[in-house]
Amino acid sequence: MPTVKPTSAKAERNILFLLAALSTIGPFTIDTYLPAVHDIADSFRASSLEVQQTLTSYLFMFSVMSLWHGAISDAVGRRKVILVTLGIYTLSALGCALAARIGDLWLLRGLQGFAACASVIVSRAIVRDMFHGAQAQRLMSHIAMMFAIAPTLAPVIGGQLQSLFGWRSIFVFMVLFGAALSYACWKWLPETLPAERRQSLHPVYLGKAYWKVMTSPVFLAACGGMAFNFGGFFLYIMSAPMFLMRHLGVAETGFLWLFGPAMLGLLTGSWWSGRLAGKLSPQRTILRGYLLMGVAVAGNLALNLAAPPSLPWSVLPILFYNLGTSLTIPSLTLLALDRFPEQRGLAASCQMFLQSMCNVLLAGVIAPLAWGSALSLSIGMACLALSGAACSWLHHRLSGRSPRLIS
């Protein structure tokens, strides 16, 4: 049940804005500097692979720390974790702006990943602290709508900053973003986890709690569905410089060609998910999402088999794929967290860990293997979508045999 409620419509809007902004740190930190990959390589006389590993470093630390931030917030409260990690994020962004070697960037991007994952994880736990049922699904959908704007705006902002001021200005932008968000959270973000509901950080307790969550087949199936569904689009994010600049001949300021349709799909699907909350069951909403994803995957494969990549046709399937993905994610997120109502922060950590480890694999291994052609990218999307559908089907089957643990 909810523990803290906004006292007015204005307070609820402030909370919605803050939670959405916190969830955008991840895509902003990844996508803003994608247009500057070549400029960074030239600046440090590094290879494209060495620059790509700055993404891998960020994602790896994001993954590792995602296991801990939720549990820490279960013990000390949500607000403290958010404020401390936002401060670390802002300082590490400043370090990136001043980096002298590519090795420095690897370390500092890892520190950014360490800090950024807290905002994404804890914001999800806050939603479930405050709301339940259809109201929680609607709020999660509204956050997803605002989250969808970040991957679209980030590379556009990054491309313009890189073009006008060089790649270091992108990290200055991150410093300003982190500082502004720190102030907003200090002023408006309440503590949503009362002291009587906090959990222990004792190693034995944590070990048992992590084992309980990470060995739950129902939880793992829901997380797998989310990770693979999003992975079909994330593959294109990680391959964006190659897909756009090499295969489609787009300039460094033209990343909107990919992220514009992607944002439209995410926004539309998230809006639709919010409208369906309370009208359709989460399972039916998820099914509609997979039907749309299937059409998008089939169309993407057919287009790439029939003709060479071209605009706008090569990016249209991504719009419909993201529409379907954003229908599935809010429902799958809540279904996963609701398996463990007393350890939502820890469950959110495990959920994000699995998602981000999938992203690390995509960034470091699968994307470099798939970005050689537009056809190979479409095959990668199809494989990831099928894997997500299999996990979601398994979750549906298993959840019917397991007791519901929703508070």
Buried (B, 14 or more C-beta within 10 A) or exposed (E): EBEBEBEEEEEBEBBBBBBBBBBBBBBBBBBBBBBBBBBBBEBBEBEBEBBBBBBBBBBBBBBBBBBBBBBBBBBBBBBBBBBBBBBBBBBBBBBBBEBEEBEBBBBBBBBBBBBBBBBBBBBBBBBBBBBBBBBBBBBBBBBBBBBBBBBBBBBBBBBBBBBEEEBBBBBBBBBEBBBEBBEBBEEEBBBBBEEEEBBEEEEEBBEEBBEBBBEBBBBBBBBBBBBBBBBBBBBBBBBBBBBBBBBBEBEBBBBBBBBBBBBBBBBBBBBBBBEBBEEBEBBEBBBBBBEBBBBBBEBBBEBBEEEEBEBEBBBBBBBBBBBBBBBBBBBBBBBBBBBBBEBBBBBBBBBBBBBBBBBBBBBBEBBBEBBEBBBBBBBBBBBBBBBBBBBBBBBBEBBEEEEEEEE
